[in-house]
Amino acid sequence: MRRALCDSIPTKAGQTIELNEIETRHLVSVLRLRTDDPILLLDGKGFQANAKLLVKEKRAYAEVTSPPTSNAKLNALPIHLQMAIIKGDAMEWVIEKAVELGVKSITPIETEFTVVKVQKKGAEAFLERWQKIADQALKQCGRLERMIIHSPLTFEESLLNQKSLIWLDESLAETGEPDLHLAQVLKKNTANEITLLVGPEGGFSASEKNRLLQLTSGARQAITRVHLGSIILRAETAALLGVSLLVSHTYGKTN
C-alpha cells in the first residue's frame, strides 16, 4: 500500500487531515492516485493508520478508515551515526541505507578533510534534502519512526557529552588486532544506545586523530577505538558495515 507522512494521525475513523505539498505531489502527480484510493498514513513517531485519499482541486486529504496502530518491531533502533560529510551521492546513499537498517538519527560532521563545507554554503538546504531522502526511504521500507537528520556539527562539537561513542579507526586495520574488531568489542558493550563515529574520505586529520586518541585513554575513556578488518573500505561502506554490526548486536540483546 502507498504510504504518506503527516504531522499527526486523526484518532477516529472518518476524520480527515490535509497532506502537505510534498506528499500531495508525490501521491497525485507521481503515483497518480485518485480519490478513494487506499493509502497508509504514517506520523513518523511510531503510529500508522489505514486511510483513503481525497483529492480536491490541487489539495489532497487523507480520511482515516481505522484507528492508528503501532508496531514496536518497525521502530528505530538505539543506534546513532555521526558521519563525516562525504561527497554528493555517497552521503545520500548512507542516509537512505541507514533508514532501512533502523538507525535512529544521523549527525553530519564537518572535519578538516570534509570537501563539502555545509556551513559555508548554508546548512538548511542540505538538511532539507537529506531529511527528504530519509523520509522517502522511510515510506519505502515500511519503518514507522523517522530517522532524524540533526544539524551539522564541527568535529569538536561532535565529541561533547558522549557516553558510548565508538570510533571506526581505519589505521587500526594495520595491526589487525582481533580484540579491537568492532564485532568483538560489541560483545562486551552493555550500553543501551550506541553512537558510531565515521570519518571522511582519507580519514581524520592528524590533529583530529590526536584529539580522539586523548579521549580513548585516561580515566574517562569516552571513546572506544575499533576497526573493521584489514580491507580498506570507502567511508560509506565502513559506515554501513559498522551500522550492520550494531544492528546485529542490538537484536542479539533483545531476542
URKA-V957562 format. One line per field, one symbol per residue. ss: DSSP state (~ for helix, > for strand, _ for the rest). phi: phi as a letter, one per 40 degrees, with the letter a starting at -180 (. if undefined). psi: psi as a letter, one per 30 degrees, with the letter a starting at -180 (. if undefined). Layout:
ss = ???
phi = ???
psi = ???
This chain:
ss = _>>>>__________>>>__~~~~~~~~~~_______>>>>>__>_>>>>>>>>>>__>>>>>>____>>_~~~____>>>>>>___~~~~~~~~~~~~~~___>>>>>>_______~~~~_~~~~~~~~~~~~~~~~~~~___>__>>>>>>>~~~~______>>>>_~~~~~___~~~>~~~~~_______>>>>>_______~~~~~~~~~~_______>>>>>_______~~~~~~~~~~~~~~~~~~~~_
phi = .cbbcacacdcbcgcbaccccccccccccccfcbdgccbbcbcgbhbaacabcbbbfbbbbbbcbaccbbadcbccccbbbbbdcbcfcccccccdccccchccabbcbcbcccccccccchcdcccccccccccccdcccgcbbccccccdbcdcccccfcbbbbbcbccccccgcccbcdcccccbcbccbbbbbbccdggccdccccccccccbgccfcbbcbbbhcccbcdccccccccccccccccccbb
psi = kkkkklekkkfkkfllkkkleeeeeeeeeefhllkfkklkkkfgggllkklkkjkjcglklkjkfllklljffglllhkkkjkkklkceeeeeeeeeeeefgkelkjkkjlegkejjeeefjfeeeeeeeeeeeeeeeeefglfkkkkjlkklleeeffkhkeikkkjjffffeegjefgkeeeefffkgkekkkkkkaakfalleeeeeeeeefflaeeifkkkllgafkkkleeeeeeeeeeeeeeeeeeff.
